[in-house]
Amino acid sequence: MSHTPIYKIVDVAAWQAAEAAGVFTGAAVDVQDGFIHFSSAAQVAETAAKHFAGQSHLLLVAVRPEALGEALRWEVSRGGARFPHLYASLPLSAVSAVTPLPLGSDGRHIFPVELDG
């Protein structure tokens, strides 16, 4: 299994609730779809632009995929690309980093200079 991080964009309030609970059960769209949506480093900027355009108060959560076991599946999604989907709650022990995801003056999110992956 890959040791390259996968990424989840999460609202600050939702992440604070996850920290209080000790587990992240997903955003509304995740609950609706039956799995937690993630993106690879190559996919996450497009995910932000498509699903989080103009939204502030977001975090970029890096997750170690090897810590998720068989509940993590790479499935065909947007444009035929394979995206990581977690069919379980996200244990916070699998999280390697949580970084603010601010908006730039152009309304696009500013990602860390280098994302692993």
Rosetta constraint file for C-alpha pairs under 8 A:
AtomPair CA 1 CA 65 HARMONIC 7.66 0.50
AtomPair CA 1 CA 66 HARMONIC 5.97 0.50
AtomPair CA 2 CA 65 HARMONIC 6.70 0.50
AtomPair CA 2 CA 66 HARMONIC 6.41 0.50
AtomPair CA 3 CA 64 HARMONIC 6.38 0.50
AtomPair CA 3 CA 65 HARMONIC 6.38 0.50
AtomPair CA 3 CA 66 HARMONIC 6.06 0.50
AtomPair CA 4 CA 64 HARMONIC 6.95 0.50
AtomPair CA 4 CA 65 HARMONIC 7.21 0.50
AtomPair CA 4 CA 116 HARMONIC 6.41 0.50
AtomPair CA 4 CA 117 HARMONIC 5.36 0.50
AtomPair CA 5 CA 40 HARMONIC 7.24 0.50
AtomPair CA 5 CA 41 HARMONIC 7.56 0.50
AtomPair CA 5 CA 62 HARMONIC 5.86 0.50
AtomPair CA 5 CA 63 HARMONIC 5.29 0.50
AtomPair CA 5 CA 64 HARMONIC 5.03 0.50
AtomPair CA 5 CA 65 HARMONIC 6.24 0.50
AtomPair CA 5 CA 116 HARMONIC 6.29 0.50
AtomPair CA 5 CA 117 HARMONIC 6.49 0.50
AtomPair CA 6 CA 38 HARMONIC 6.33 0.50
AtomPair CA 6 CA 39 HARMONIC 5.75 0.50
AtomPair CA 6 CA 40 HARMONIC 4.88 0.50
AtomPair CA 6 CA 41 HARMONIC 6.60 0.50
AtomPair CA 6 CA 62 HARMONIC 5.79 0.50
AtomPair CA 6 CA 63 HARMONIC 5.30 0.50
AtomPair CA 6 CA 64 HARMONIC 6.67 0.50
AtomPair CA 6 CA 65 HARMONIC 6.49 0.50
AtomPair CA 6 CA 84 HARMONIC 7.53 0.50
AtomPair CA 6 CA 117 HARMONIC 7.99 0.50
AtomPair CA 7 CA 38 HARMONIC 5.39 0.50
AtomPair CA 7 CA 39 HARMONIC 5.15 0.50
AtomPair CA 7 CA 40 HARMONIC 6.05 0.50
AtomPair CA 7 CA 41 HARMONIC 6.88 0.50
AtomPair CA 7 CA 44 HARMONIC 6.81 0.50
AtomPair CA 7 CA 60 HARMONIC 6.62 0.50
AtomPair CA 7 CA 61 HARMONIC 5.52 0.50
AtomPair CA 7 CA 62 HARMONIC 4.73 0.50
AtomPair CA 7 CA 63 HARMONIC 6.08 0.50
AtomPair CA 8 CA 37 HARMONIC 7.03 0.50
AtomPair CA 8 CA 38 HARMONIC 4.98 0.50
AtomPair CA 8 CA 39 HARMONIC 6.52 0.50
AtomPair CA 8 CA 44 HARMONIC 7.98 0.50
AtomPair CA 8 CA 60 HARMONIC 5.92 0.50
AtomPair CA 8 CA 61 HARMONIC 5.08 0.50
AtomPair CA 8 CA 62 HARMONIC 6.68 0.50
AtomPair CA 8 CA 63 HARMONIC 7.81 0.50
AtomPair CA 9 CA 38 HARMONIC 7.91 0.50
AtomPair CA 9 CA 48 HARMONIC 7.40 0.50
AtomPair CA 9 CA 58 HARMONIC 6.64 0.50
AtomPair CA 9 CA 59 HARMONIC 5.72 0.50
AtomPair CA 9 CA 60 HARMONIC 4.84 0.50
AtomPair CA 9 CA 61 HARMONIC 6.23 0.50
AtomPair CA 10 CA 14 HARMONIC 6.69 0.50
AtomPair CA 10 CA 15 HARMONIC 6.35 0.50
AtomPair CA 10 CA 27 HARMONIC 7.55 0.50
AtomPair CA 10 CA 58 HARMONIC 5.54 0.50
AtomPair CA 10 CA 59 HARMONIC 5.22 0.50
AtomPair CA 10 CA 60 HARMONIC 6.52 0.50
AtomPair CA 10 CA 61 HARMONIC 7.19 0.50
AtomPair CA 11 CA 15 HARMONIC 6.29 0.50
AtomPair CA 11 CA 57 HARMONIC 5.94 0.50
AtomPair CA 11 CA 58 HARMONIC 4.45 0.50
AtomPair CA 11 CA 59 HARMONIC 6.14 0.50
AtomPair CA 12 CA 16 HARMONIC 6.15 0.50
AtomPair CA 12 CA 57 HARMONIC 5.56 0.50
AtomPair CA 12 CA 58 HARMONIC 5.37 0.50
AtomPair CA 12 CA 59 HARMONIC 6.07 0.50
AtomPair CA 13 CA 17 HARMONIC 6.28 0.50
AtomPair CA 14 CA 18 HARMONIC 6.28 0.50
AtomPair CA 14 CA 27 HARMONIC 7.38 0.50
AtomPair CA 15 CA 19 HARMONIC 6.16 0.50
AtomPair CA 15 CA 24 HARMONIC 7.29 0.50
AtomPair CA 16 CA 20 HARMONIC 6.26 0.50
AtomPair CA 17 CA 21 HARMONIC 6.18 0.50
AtomPair CA 18 CA 22 HARMONIC 5.75 0.50
AtomPair CA 18 CA 23 HARMONIC 5.14 0.50
AtomPair CA 18 CA 24 HARMONIC 4.68 0.50
AtomPair CA 18 CA 25 HARMONIC 7.48 0.50
AtomPair CA 19 CA 23 HARMONIC 6.56 0.50
AtomPair CA 19 CA 24 HARMONIC 7.59 0.50
AtomPair CA 19 CA 92 HARMONIC 7.49 0.50
AtomPair CA 22 CA 91 HARMONIC 7.13 0.50
AtomPair CA 22 CA 92 HARMONIC 6.29 0.50
AtomPair CA 23 CA 89 HARMONIC 6.64 0.50
AtomPair CA 23 CA 90 HARMONIC 5.81 0.50
AtomPair CA 23 CA 91 HARMONIC 4.92 0.50
AtomPair CA 23 CA 92 HARMONIC 5.55 0.50
AtomPair CA 24 CA 89 HARMONIC 5.79 0.50
AtomPair CA 24 CA 90 HARMONIC 4.98 0.50
AtomPair CA 24 CA 91 HARMONIC 6.53 0.50
AtomPair CA 24 CA 92 HARMONIC 7.06 0.50
AtomPair CA 25 CA 31 HARMONIC 7.66 0.50
AtomPair CA 25 CA 36 HARMONIC 7.71 0.50
AtomPair CA 25 CA 88 HARMONIC 7.61 0.50
AtomPair CA 25 CA 89 HARMONIC 4.61 0.50
AtomPair CA 25 CA 90 HARMONIC 6.26 0.50
AtomPair CA 26 CA 30 HARMONIC 5.20 0.50
AtomPair CA 26 CA 31 HARMONIC 6.00 0.50
AtomPair CA 26 CA 35 HARMONIC 7.70 0.50
AtomPair CA 26 CA 36 HARMONIC 5.61 0.50
AtomPair CA 26 CA 89 HARMONIC 7.04 0.50
AtomPair CA 26 CA 90 HARMONIC 7.79 0.50
AtomPair CA 27 CA 31 HARMONIC 6.35 0.50
AtomPair CA 27 CA 36 HARMONIC 7.65 0.50
AtomPair CA 28 CA 32 HARMONIC 6.15 0.50
AtomPair CA 29 CA 33 HARMONIC 6.08 0.50
AtomPair CA 30 CA 34 HARMONIC 5.94 0.50
AtomPair CA 30 CA 35 HARMONIC 5.23 0.50
AtomPair CA 30 CA 36 HARMONIC 4.73 0.50
AtomPair CA 30 CA 37 HARMONIC 6.23 0.50
AtomPair CA 31 CA 35 HARMONIC 6.47 0.50
AtomPair CA 31 CA 36 HARMONIC 7.37 0.50
AtomPair CA 34 CA 87 HARMONIC 6.93 0.50
AtomPair CA 35 CA 85 HARMONIC 5.98 0.50
AtomPair CA 35 CA 86 HARMONIC 5.30 0.50
AtomPair CA 35 CA 87 HARMONIC 4.64 0.50
AtomPair CA 35 CA 88 HARMONIC 6.71 0.50
AtomPair CA 36 CA 85 HARMONIC 5.58 0.50
AtomPair CA 36 CA 86 HARMONIC 4.93 0.50
AtomPair CA 36 CA 87 HARMONIC 6.59 0.50
AtomPair CA 36 CA 88 HARMONIC 7.46 0.50
AtomPair CA 36 CA 89 HARMONIC 7.58 0.50
AtomPair CA 37 CA 83 HARMONIC 7.77 0.50
AtomPair CA 37 CA 84 HARMONIC 6.62 0.50
AtomPair CA 37 CA 85 HARMONIC 5.04 0.50
AtomPair CA 37 CA 86 HARMONIC 6.74 0.50
AtomPair CA 38 CA 83 HARMONIC 6.68 0.50
AtomPair CA 38 CA 84 HARMONIC 5.24 0.50
AtomPair CA 38 CA 85 HARMONIC 5.93 0.50
AtomPair CA 38 CA 86 HARMONIC 7.70 0.50
AtomPair CA 39 CA 43 HARMONIC 5.42 0.50
AtomPair CA 39 CA 44 HARMONIC 5.14 0.50
AtomPair CA 39 CA 47 HARMONIC 7.31 0.50
AtomPair CA 39 CA 83 HARMONIC 5.86 0.50
AtomPair CA 39 CA 84 HARMONIC 6.13 0.50
AtomPair CA 40 CA 44 HARMONIC 6.01 0.50
AtomPair CA 40 CA 83 HARMONIC 7.13 0.50
AtomPair CA 40 CA 84 HARMONIC 7.42 0.50
AtomPair CA 40 CA 117 HARMONIC 6.96 0.50
AtomPair CA 41 CA 45 HARMONIC 7.86 0.50
AtomPair CA 41 CA 115 HARMONIC 5.87 0.50
AtomPair CA 41 CA 116 HARMONIC 6.46 0.50
AtomPair CA 41 CA 117 HARMONIC 5.21 0.50
AtomPair CA 42 CA 117 HARMONIC 7.16 0.50
AtomPair CA 43 CA 47 HARMONIC 6.27 0.50
AtomPair CA 44 CA 48 HARMONIC 6.15 0.50
AtomPair CA 45 CA 49 HARMONIC 6.28 0.50
AtomPair CA 45 CA 109 HARMONIC 7.77 0.50
AtomPair CA 45 CA 111 HARMONIC 7.60 0.50
AtomPair CA 46 CA 50 HARMONIC 6.01 0.50
AtomPair CA 47 CA 51 HARMONIC 5.80 0.50
AtomPair CA 47 CA 52 HARMONIC 7.38 0.50
AtomPair CA 48 CA 52 HARMONIC 4.83 0.50
AtomPair CA 48 CA 53 HARMONIC 6.25 0.50
AtomPair CA 48 CA 109 HARMONIC 7.08 0.50
AtomPair CA 49 CA 53 HARMONIC 4.87 0.50
AtomPair CA 49 CA 108 HARMONIC 6.88 0.50
AtomPair CA 49 CA 109 HARMONIC 7.65 0.50
AtomPair CA 53 CA 107 HARMONIC 7.32 0.50
AtomPair CA 53 CA 108 HARMONIC 6.77 0.50
AtomPair CA 53 CA 109 HARMONIC 7.88 0.50
AtomPair CA 54 CA 103 HARMONIC 7.12 0.50
AtomPair CA 54 CA 107 HARMONIC 5.39 0.50
AtomPair CA 54 CA 108 HARMONIC 6.64 0.50
AtomPair CA 54 CA 109 HARMONIC 7.86 0.50
AtomPair CA 55 CA 103 HARMONIC 7.55 0.50
AtomPair CA 56 CA 101 HARMONIC 7.76 0.50
AtomPair CA 56 CA 102 HARMONIC 6.39 0.50
AtomPair CA 56 CA 103 HARMONIC 6.27 0.50
AtomPair CA 57 CA 100 HARMONIC 7.79 0.50
AtomPair CA 57 CA 101 HARMONIC 7.44 0.50
AtomPair CA 57 CA 102 HARMONIC 7.19 0.50
AtomPair CA 58 CA 100 HARMONIC 6.30 0.50
AtomPair CA 58 CA 101 HARMONIC 5.35 0.50
AtomPair CA 58 CA 102 HARMONIC 6.99 0.50
AtomPair CA 59 CA 98 HARMONIC 6.48 0.50
AtomPair CA 59 CA 99 HARMONIC 5.54 0.50
AtomPair CA 59 CA 100 HARMONIC 4.51 0.50
AtomPair CA 59 CA 101 HARMONIC 5.00 0.50
AtomPair CA 60 CA 98 HARMONIC 5.72 0.50
AtomPair CA 60 CA 99 HARMONIC 5.12 0.50
AtomPair CA 60 CA 100 HARMONIC 6.12 0.50
AtomPair CA 60 CA 101 HARMONIC 5.85 0.50
AtomPair CA 61 CA 95 HARMONIC 6.93 0.50
AtomPair CA 61 CA 96 HARMONIC 7.76 0.50
AtomPair CA 61 CA 97 HARMONIC 5.90 0.50
AtomPair CA 61 CA 98 HARMONIC 4.55 0.50
AtomPair CA 61 CA 99 HARMONIC 6.48 0.50
AtomPair CA 62 CA 95 HARMONIC 5.83 0.50
AtomPair CA 62 CA 96 HARMONIC 5.52 0.50
AtomPair CA 62 CA 97 HARMONIC 5.06 0.50
AtomPair CA 62 CA 98 HARMONIC 6.29 0.50
AtomPair CA 63 CA 94 HARMONIC 5.62 0.50
AtomPair CA 63 CA 95 HARMONIC 4.36 0.50
AtomPair CA 63 CA 96 HARMONIC 5.46 0.50
AtomPair CA 63 CA 97 HARMONIC 7.22 0.50
AtomPair CA 64 CA 68 HARMONIC 7.44 0.50
AtomPair CA 64 CA 94 HARMONIC 5.47 0.50
AtomPair CA 64 CA 95 HARMONIC 6.22 0.50
AtomPair CA 64 CA 96 HARMONIC 6.38 0.50
AtomPair CA 65 CA 69 HARMONIC 7.48 0.50
AtomPair CA 65 CA 72 HARMONIC 7.36 0.50
AtomPair CA 65 CA 94 HARMONIC 7.52 0.50
AtomPair CA 67 CA 94 HARMONIC 5.42 0.50
AtomPair CA 68 CA 72 HARMONIC 5.98 0.50
AtomPair CA 68 CA 86 HARMONIC 7.78 0.50
AtomPair CA 68 CA 90 HARMONIC 7.75 0.50
AtomPair CA 68 CA 94 HARMONIC 7.00 0.50
AtomPair CA 71 CA 86 HARMONIC 5.54 0.50
AtomPair CA 71 CA 87 HARMONIC 5.00 0.50
AtomPair CA 71 CA 88 HARMONIC 6.06 0.50
AtomPair CA 72 CA 84 HARMONIC 6.53 0.50
AtomPair CA 72 CA 85 HARMONIC 5.64 0.50
AtomPair CA 72 CA 86 HARMONIC 4.41 0.50
AtomPair CA 72 CA 87 HARMONIC 6.30 0.50
AtomPair CA 73 CA 84 HARMONIC 5.61 0.50
AtomPair CA 73 CA 85 HARMONIC 5.30 0.50
AtomPair CA 73 CA 86 HARMONIC 6.39 0.50
AtomPair CA 73 CA 87 HARMONIC 7.77 0.50
AtomPair CA 74 CA 82 HARMONIC 5.54 0.50
AtomPair CA 74 CA 83 HARMONIC 5.15 0.50
AtomPair CA 74 CA 84 HARMONIC 4.35 0.50
AtomPair CA 74 CA 85 HARMONIC 6.11 0.50
AtomPair CA 75 CA 81 HARMONIC 7.87 0.50
AtomPair CA 75 CA 82 HARMONIC 4.80 0.50
AtomPair CA 75 CA 83 HARMONIC 5.36 0.50
AtomPair CA 75 CA 84 HARMONIC 6.42 0.50
AtomPair CA 75 CA 85 HARMONIC 6.98 0.50
AtomPair CA 76 CA 80 HARMONIC 5.41 0.50
AtomPair CA 76 CA 81 HARMONIC 5.33 0.50
AtomPair CA 76 CA 82 HARMONIC 4.20 0.50
AtomPair CA 76 CA 83 HARMONIC 6.25 0.50
AtomPair CA 77 CA 81 HARMONIC 5.58 0.50
AtomPair CA 77 CA 82 HARMONIC 5.88 0.50
AtomPair CA 77 CA 83 HARMONIC 6.29 0.50
AtomPair CA 78 CA 82 HARMONIC 7.87 0.50
AtomPair CA 86 CA 90 HARMONIC 7.65 0.50
AtomPair CA 90 CA 94 HARMONIC 7.30 0.50
AtomPair CA 91 CA 95 HARMONIC 7.61 0.50
AtomPair CA 101 CA 109 HARMONIC 6.16 0.50
AtomPair CA 101 CA 110 HARMONIC 6.06 0.50
AtomPair CA 101 CA 111 HARMONIC 6.27 0.50
AtomPair CA 102 CA 109 HARMONIC 5.59 0.50
AtomPair CA 102 CA 110 HARMONIC 5.61 0.50
AtomPair CA 102 CA 111 HARMONIC 7.84 0.50
AtomPair CA 103 CA 107 HARMONIC 5.55 0.50
AtomPair CA 103 CA 108 HARMONIC 5.46 0.50
AtomPair CA 103 CA 109 HARMONIC 4.35 0.50
AtomPair CA 103 CA 110 HARMONIC 5.86 0.50
AtomPair CA 104 CA 108 HARMONIC 5.46 0.50
AtomPair CA 104 CA 109 HARMONIC 5.82 0.50
AtomPair CA 104 CA 110 HARMONIC 5.94 0.50
